Amino acid sequence: MPSESPLQPEKTRIPARSRRQAMDWSLVLVSQGIETAIERNDTGWELLVAMAEYEQAVATIHQYRHENRHWPWQQRVFRGRITFDWASLSWVILLVFFAWFDSSTDLKTNGVVSTVAVRHGEWWRIFTAIWLHADWGHLASNAVFGFLLLGLAMGRFGSGLTLLAAYLSGAIANGIECLLIGESRHSLGASGMVMGCLGILATQSLHLWRFNPYGRRYLLTSVAAGLMLFVLFGLAPETDVIAHLGGFVSGLAVGGLLSFSRNAAHKQLLSLVAGLLFIALVVIPWWKALSQNGGTNPM
């Protein structure tokens, strides 16, 4: 029976409960410039770090665990490998509320995206149109896919920051459509935001590119999966392809930024500020829309 290799004098151990936890901690430490090695012993898994960096490593892991404590709405799924945030249900409730309100009050006149109206300064439409749908079937389609994709993205990057990022992706998609379409055109719906969630998820492994030997494989796999889903659902006949593409590309860009700022994305204060900004970007555009007496009639 081969003897266990002795621990190098300049190295020290940090025990972990599982291989998954050891890998997560290793990625966190590597992102802070602390070299690590993962080994298994008779009692479980452990990280090997330089003796001189031990205190910094322990402090970094402690901070990571503090910032990644899941609140009650977040639950581990698929054998604990993925976190799903049920707070995405609040977004669905908002969609239903606006659909109900629109059924008794005319919100579409000043709320849908009108390329002519937006170019005449009615900027709020790129936000308000996200909350409006042609019918209940249109709403149900976006609500189901958005609930799943947004919940997964929020579980990965935090609730407030992801909600804001996805919302901005949808608004950017509507803005791109207004810039590219020369003639008068009208659109509405949350599909650009849903495609933004897909793009955010597709680039969630971008931060592994430099620090993990399998980082490129993970990234290419996730982007390829995102592209296939986009082709399947985003390029369907009689859909707003430009808005879908704009949302997906915007989500890729935003997801890449979130991936590189993984630790910052889970800070509670940052998530709270992002959540407040999201609320402001819902309330202010609708206040502008509802305060218009007539505006540019998009219908």
Order of alpha helices (4+ residues) and beta strands (2+ residues): beta-alpha-beta-beta-alpha-beta-beta-alpha-alpha-beta-alpha-alpha-alpha-alpha-beta-alpha-alpha-alpha-alpha-alpha-alpha
